[in-house]
């Protein structure tokens, strides 16, 4: 009997096809503008998911995590979605095949970086399962969440609002508007193991779901500090 685990395959697909899969199914409902690699995930020859890689928001700044890197040496793992139609553990299998694809087809890419979105209560379980290196979390961020649970990133507002001040955004999205700071867990995977010694920070223990609260600040007033975690969880549940 054929092991269904080995019926998972990876192949490039048009970006527009991957974009549709991601926007229709990914929890963020968005794609990244800097995407340069789109890979389809197939189960038994049927397209069941997509993975996208690109330059990220600040590609030059990200080079600092690995000594001697340029923007030609790494990509950011921007989006990944896999249908429940795929068998259990297919995510890990797919990511392993993605690593092999890059080593064969893009040997200049020495490492990958990705972020788990603590603001959506994710700590990067799939990265932990596939042995990525955890290097800490961002203590800044441009994420806003509306009272309806809609996520709004500052980069998506370019050209749509006159500025990013709270008053301006609340006129556009309504009150309360939650500012989410921190909680973006940063992971690195070395496709070329020789580059692992170039990591400029010490690897850290993997974050856990019960510690997310400690890495995120939630504010609905610029100058008032209060514990809004339980209120924020209720907002998230609206859009779940």
N, C-alpha and C positions, 0 to 999 in steps of 0.2 A: 504493500500500500504506500502511495506517495506521501511523504511528510508534507503537510500543508504549510509548514514553516518555510519550506524552500520554494513555495509557489509565489512568494513575494519577489517582485522585480522592480528595478529602477531604470528609467529612461528619460531623456530630455523631452519636454513638451513645450508648445508655444506659450509665451508669457501670458497672452490673453486668456488661454484656457486655464492656466494655473491661477490667474487673477480671479476668474469666475468661481473656481472651486473654493478659494480662500474667502472671498467676500460673501459667498453664500453660506459658508459653514464655520469659519474660524470665529472664535469668541469675540475678537476685536471688530470683525466685519470690515476690516481695512486691509489694504496692501501697501507695501513700501515703494516709493518712487525710484529708489536706487537699485532695484532688483536687476541682476544681470544673469542669474542662473535659475531656471525653473525646471524642476525634476518631477515627473509623475511617478506615483507609486501604484504598481499593478498587483492585483491578486488574481491568480488564475487567468491572466491576460486581460483582466478588466480593470480600468482605471478607478482606483478607490481613494486616491489622495494626492497631495502635492506638497512639495517643499520648495521654498524660495530663498535665495541668497543674494546679497548685494553689498553695497558700500557702507550702509549705515548712515546716520545723521552727521557724524563728525569723524570721517575716516582717518584723517591725519592724526587727530588726538588719540584715537584708539591704538595707534601703532606703539604707544608708550608701554603697553602691557607686555610686549615681547621685544627684547633688545635687538636692534638692527633691522627691524621690520619696516617695510614700505607698504603703501596701499596695494601693491601688486602681490603681496605675500599672504594676504588673508581676506576672508569674506565674513560678513555677518549673516548668521542663520536667522533670517527675518520672520518667516512664517512656516508653519507645518500643521497640516491637518490630515487625519486618516479616518476613514469611515469605519463604523462598527461592523461593517460587513467583513472586514479583514479579521483573521483569527487572533486570538489572544497573543500578546507579546509581539505583534506585527510591527509596532512602532520601533522597538529595539532592533528588530531584523532590518527594517527599512533604513534606519540610521546607520547601521553597520554597512549596508550596501552603498549608502551615500558616501561614506568615508572611502570605500573602495573606488567608487566612480571618480571622486576627486583625485585620488592618487594616480589613477590611470589617465584621466582626461585633462586634468588641470594640475600638473605636478608643481607648477610655480606657487600654488596655494599651499602654504606650509601649516596654517592653523585656521581654525574657525572660532568665532565668538558668538555667543548668544545670550539673551537675557530672559529670565523667568519673571513674569509680571506679578509681583507681590500685591499690587493694587487690585488684582483680580483673584487674590488668594492662591496664587500658584508659586511653588518654590523650585520648580525645575526637576520634577520627579524623573522625567525621561532622560535628562542630562545626567542625573545621578546614576540611573540604571545603565547608562552607556559610558560611564567612566570619564566624564568631562572634569576639568579642574575648576573648582569654585574659588573665585578670587575676591569676593566681597560684593557689596551692593552700592548702588548710586544713592547719595544722600540729597540729591537735587531732583529736578524733574519738571516737566511741563504739562502734566496731566491735570485736567479738570473733569469732574463728574457732576452731571446735573441731578436734580431731584428725582428725575425719571430713571436714573441709572445709566444714562448715556455718557460714554467716555469721549472726551474732547481733548486732543493734544494740540499744543500751541502751534506745531508745524502745520497742522491741518487748517489753521485759521488765517494763514497768509493771504492777504488780499481780500479777506472777508470782513474784517473789523479794523477800525482805525488804530487801535492799540490793544495791549493785552492786560490793561488794568482791570481790577475786579469790577468796578462800577460799569465799565464798558461791556464786559462779558455778561454781567448779570442783566443788563438791559436786553441783551441778545438771547440769553438762555433762561432767564428767570432766577428767582431766589428760592431756597438757598443754592449756592453753587460751591461745591466742595473742591478745595485745592489739595491735591495729593502729592506729597513730597517724600522721595525715598522709595525703598522697597523693590528696586529693580535689581535682581540677583544676577551677577555677571559670571558666565561660564566660558571657559576656553578649552578647545580640544586640539591637540597637536597631531595633525596628519603626518607630519615628519617628526618622529620621536626625537631626532637629534636636536630639534629646536626647543624641546621642553626645558633644557637647561638655560634658555634665554629668558624665561619668565622673570619679570622684574619685581614681582611681589610673591609673598609666600602663599602657598595653597592653604585654604581654610576648611574647617569641617563643614559639611553640607548643611544648609539651613533646613529647618523643620517647620511644618505648618503651624505648630502651636507657638512659634516665635515671630510670626509675621508682624503682629501688632507692634513689636519692639523696634521694627525697622522702618515704620511708616508714620508720617505725621499727617493728620487730616485737619484741615482748617476751613471754616466757612465765614471767617472774619479775619482780615489781615492782622489785626492787633490783639486778638483775644485767643488765649491759649486754654483749651479745654479738651476733655476726653470725649471724642466723638466716635469712637470705634464702633460701639454697638449701633449707633445711629447710622453709621456708614454701612455696616453689614446689612441693615434693613433696606438701604437704598440699592445695594448690590442685588439683593433678592428680587427686586422689582424687575430687573432686566435679565434675570437668570433663565 
